[in-house]
Amino acid sequence: MRKPIGILTLLGLPLLMAACGGASSSATNNAVEGAWTGTDSWGNTFSTLVLENGNYYAMYGTTRDGNFVMQGFDHGTPTLNGNALNGAITEYDSILPPVAATLDATAVAGSSLQGAITNTSGTASGTFTATPLSAKFTGYDYNTPASASDVAGNWTVSTPNSNAEKITISPTGGVTGSINGCSFSGTVSPRSTGKNVLDMEILFGPSPCAKANQSASGIALDYDLGNGKRQLLAALQDPKKAYGYSFSAQQ
């Protein structure tokens, strides 16, 4: 995660390829579970989700022309030991081939999340600090159920090459869009656990999509930026977790 900043585009689609990363399954508790935001020693900003089923997502990137450009994400199900979260994750980075890594993090309930990430080859490591997302963006509440209607409308997607790509989400959760010439369709739906996170599934169209006619699923997070705009982040994987796909958008 969070290696030197850059973007890889493959056949016109910022698709992040990876082998499956092993991880141990665990439930979370109130100290670690939730949405976090912070910075890391690689110079990125990020939003992290630790979900009720132990799934860990860290979505990172940089700001360009006032828009957050998502450059990759980490995913895994590390083990919870008290307030500590430790274990294997997969780095779906956008500049280098994704690799297996380890996460070591500690949380203080409602206050802070901090830790370190090291790839398994030992060639890259870094630290991060985060605070609750709700402390920075006061309109967000992790424990308030999400609604598909909250993300309905037209979104402008920031890609490595432009801020002009578009996706549309219907009030009932239908998703259509085209990014770097790759058309896709899909759905977003509220998580059944009642958390303020959306489940997302998309199906890529034909060529020039790098993964033509294949599917990806994962999570989407949206929140009010407090400046009249909303932010949407999506982190998706194929059914075998052999590749990852991510994007950020504003409305």
TALIN-V468129 format. One record per residue. N is the residue number from 1. RES is the residue in one letter. PHI is phi in degrees with one decimal (999 if undefined). NEAR is the number of other ideal C-beta (glycine too) atoms within 8 Angstrom. D_FIRST is the distance of its C-alpha to the first C-alpha in Angstrom with 1 decimal. Layout:
<<N RES PHI NEAR D_FIRST> <N RES PHI NEAR D_FIRST>>
//
This chain:
<<1 M 999 14 0.0> <2 R 54.9 13 3.8> <3 K -78.2 9 5.8> <4 P -49.7 5 9.4> <5 I -68.9 8 10.3> <6 G 178.2 7 12.0> <7 I -133.2 10 13.0> <8 L -109.5 8 14.3> <9 T -112.0 10 17.3> <10 L -122.8 9 19.0> <11 L 54.3 10 22.7> <12 G 81.7 10 22.4> <13 L -131.6 16 19.6> <14 P -74.7 15 15.9> <15 L -103.1 11 15.2> <16 L -105.6 14 12.1> <17 M -89.3 9 13.5> <18 A -157.8 15 12.5> <19 A -85.4 7 14.6> <20 C -64.3 8 15.0> <21 G -105.8 15 13.0> <22 G -72.2 6 15.6> <23 A -156.8 11 15.6> <24 S -95.8 9 18.5> <25 S -83.2 6 20.1> <26 S -160.5 10 21.1> <27 A -82.9 7 22.6> <28 T -105.9 11 21.5> <29 N -132.1 8 23.9> <30 N -65.7 6 24.7> <31 A -71.0 9 22.9> <32 V -102.0 13 19.4> <33 E -62.2 10 19.9> <34 G 139.4 10 19.6> <35 A -109.8 14 17.7> <36 W -130.5 13 16.0> <37 T -141.9 13 15.0> <38 G -174.3 12 13.9> <39 T -132.7 8 12.3> <40 D -131.8 14 9.9> <41 S -75.1 7 10.9> <42 W -88.9 9 9.1> <43 G 91.6 7 11.6> <44 N -98.4 12 10.0> <45 T -103.0 10 11.7> <46 F -154.3 15 10.5> <47 S -122.3 11 12.5> <48 T -117.8 14 12.0> <49 L -116.6 15 14.6> <50 V -116.7 13 15.9> <51 L -89.0 15 18.8> <52 E -65.4 8 22.1> <53 N -97.1 9 21.5> <54 G 94.0 13 18.5> <55 N -63.5 11 15.9> <56 Y -117.2 16 12.6> <57 Y -125.8 13 10.8> <58 A -126.5 13 8.4> <59 M -108.5 16 9.0> <60 Y -127.0 14 8.2> <61 G 177.2 13 10.3> <62 T -134.9 10 13.4> <63 T -103.8 8 17.1> <64 R -134.1 8 19.6> <65 D 52.8 4 23.3> <66 G 80.5 4 22.8> <67 N -111.8 11 20.5> <68 F -77.1 12 16.9> <69 V -108.4 13 15.1> <70 M -75.3 13 12.1> <71 Q -112.5 13 9.7> <72 G 156.7 17 7.5> <73 F -154.5 13 6.7> <74 D -108.8 16 6.0> <75 H -146.7 16 9.5> <76 G 178.5 13 11.9> <77 T -128.6 11 15.1> <78 P -63.1 16 14.9> <79 T -87.5 8 18.3> <80 L -91.9 12 19.9> <81 N -124.3 6 22.2> <82 G 65.6 5 24.1> <83 N -96.7 9 21.8> <84 A -103.5 10 18.9> <85 L -122.3 16 16.1> <86 N -135.9 10 15.1> <87 G 148.5 13 14.1> <88 A -84.5 13 12.2> <89 I -136.3 17 9.4> <90 T -114.0 18 8.2> <91 E -93.5 16 5.0> <92 Y -94.7 16 7.0> <93 D -83.6 14 6.0> <94 S -105.4 11 9.3> <95 I -116.2 11 10.2> <96 L -125.1 6 9.9> <97 P -56.5 6 10.8> <98 P -59.4 13 8.3> <99 V -136.7 12 8.7> <100 A -74.1 11 9.6> <101 A -147.5 15 8.2> <102 T -120.1 11 10.1> <103 L -114.3 16 10.1> <104 D -132.2 10 13.0> <105 A -136.8 13 14.0> <106 T -133.2 10 17.5> <107 A -118.0 11 19.1> <108 V -113.3 9 22.5> <109 A -50.5 7 24.0> <110 G 68.6 4 24.2> <111 S -132.2 6 23.0> <112 S -154.9 8 19.6> <113 L -136.3 15 16.3> <114 Q -143.6 9 14.6> <115 G 175.0 11 12.7> <116 A -143.1 10 10.3> <117 I -128.8 16 7.4> <118 T -132.2 9 8.5> <119 N -75.2 13 8.2> <120 T -69.1 8 11.7> <121 S -81.0 6 13.2> <122 G 76.5 6 12.9> <123 T -92.0 4 12.2> <124 A -147.2 7 9.1> <125 S -151.1 8 8.7> <126 G -163.9 11 8.7> <127 T -118.3 9 10.4> <128 F -147.7 15 10.8> <129 T -136.0 10 14.0> <130 A -148.7 11 15.2> <131 T -126.8 11 18.6> <132 P -56.0 12 20.0> <133 L -56.6 13 19.6> <134 S -67.9 10 23.4> <135 A -74.7 6 24.0> <136 K -90.8 8 22.7> <137 F -118.5 11 23.9> <138 T -68.5 7 27.1> <139 G -80.0 7 27.9> <140 Y -99.2 11 25.1> <141 D -135.5 7 26.0> <142 Y -57.8 13 23.7> <143 N -91.4 6 26.9> <144 T -95.1 6 28.8> <145 P -56.8 8 28.9> <146 A -74.1 12 27.3> <147 S -139.7 6 29.6> <148 A -60.3 14 29.3> <149 S -66.3 6 31.7> <150 D -64.1 7 29.4> <151 V -108.6 14 27.3> <152 A -65.9 8 30.3> <153 G 124.9 7 31.0> <154 N -96.7 7 29.6> <155 W -120.9 13 26.1> <156 T -98.9 12 25.0> <157 V -92.4 13 21.7> <158 S -92.6 15 19.7> <159 T -116.1 13 18.5> <160 P -57.6 6 17.7> <161 N -103.4 5 21.5> <162 S -164.6 6 23.2> <163 N -113.3 10 23.5> <164 A -115.9 5 26.4> <165 E -70.7 13 25.1> <166 K -131.1 10 26.6> <167 I -132.8 13 26.3> <168 T -126.6 10 29.0> <169 I -121.0 12 28.9> <170 S -79.8 8 32.4> <171 P -59.6 6 33.7> <172 T -96.2 5 33.6> <173 G 100.5 10 30.0> <174 G -73.9 9 30.4> <175 V -119.1 15 27.7> <176 T -136.5 8 28.6> <177 G -177.9 12 26.9> <178 S -148.3 9 26.2> <179 I -127.4 13 23.2> <180 N 51.8 11 23.6> <181 G 84.1 8 26.7> <182 C -98.5 14 25.3> <183 S -86.2 10 27.3> <184 F -151.0 14 26.2> <185 S -140.8 10 27.7> <186 G 174.4 10 26.9> <187 T -143.5 8 27.1> <188 V -123.2 12 25.6> <189 S -149.0 8 27.2> <190 P -61.4 10 27.1> <191 R -64.4 13 25.5> <192 S -67.0 4 28.5> <193 T -80.9 7 27.5> <194 G 82.3 7 28.5> <195 K -88.4 11 25.2> <196 N -85.5 10 24.2> <197 V -141.3 13 21.7> <198 L -106.4 14 22.6> <199 D -86.2 12 22.3> <200 M -130.5 14 21.9> <201 E -134.2 10 23.1> <202 I -136.0 13 23.6> <203 L -121.6 10 25.5> <204 F -72.8 15 25.0> <205 G -81.0 10 28.2> <206 P -74.2 5 29.7> <207 S -50.4 5 28.8> <208 P -92.4 9 27.2> <209 C -59.2 15 24.4> <210 A -62.9 11 22.1> <211 K -117.1 12 22.6> <212 A -55.8 9 26.1> <213 N 64.2 8 27.7> <214 Q -109.3 8 24.8> <215 S -112.3 9 23.3> <216 A -148.0 14 20.1> <217 S -143.7 10 19.8> <218 G 171.7 12 17.7> <219 I -126.4 14 17.8> <220 A -134.1 14 18.6> <221 L -125.8 13 18.8> <222 D -133.2 11 21.3> <223 Y -158.1 10 22.9> <224 D -79.4 8 25.5> <225 L -78.9 10 24.4> <226 G 82.5 6 27.8> <227 N -120.2 4 28.8> <228 G 89.9 3 30.4> <229 K -121.2 8 27.2> <230 R -117.8 10 24.9> <231 Q -110.4 11 21.2> <232 L -125.7 13 19.9> <233 L -123.9 14 16.3> <234 A -132.6 14 16.0> <235 A -133.1 14 13.5> <236 L -131.1 12 15.4> <237 Q -138.0 14 15.7> <238 D -73.9 10 18.8> <239 P -57.1 6 21.0> <240 K -94.7 5 19.9> <241 K 57.7 12 16.1> <242 A -88.2 9 16.3> <243 Y -148.2 13 14.7> <244 G -127.0 18 12.9> <245 Y -141.5 14 14.2> <246 S -142.6 16 13.4> <247 F -157.7 12 15.5> <248 S -126.0 16 16.8> <249 A -150.2 12 20.5> <250 Q -127.3 13 23.2> <251 Q -130.4 10 26.8>>
//
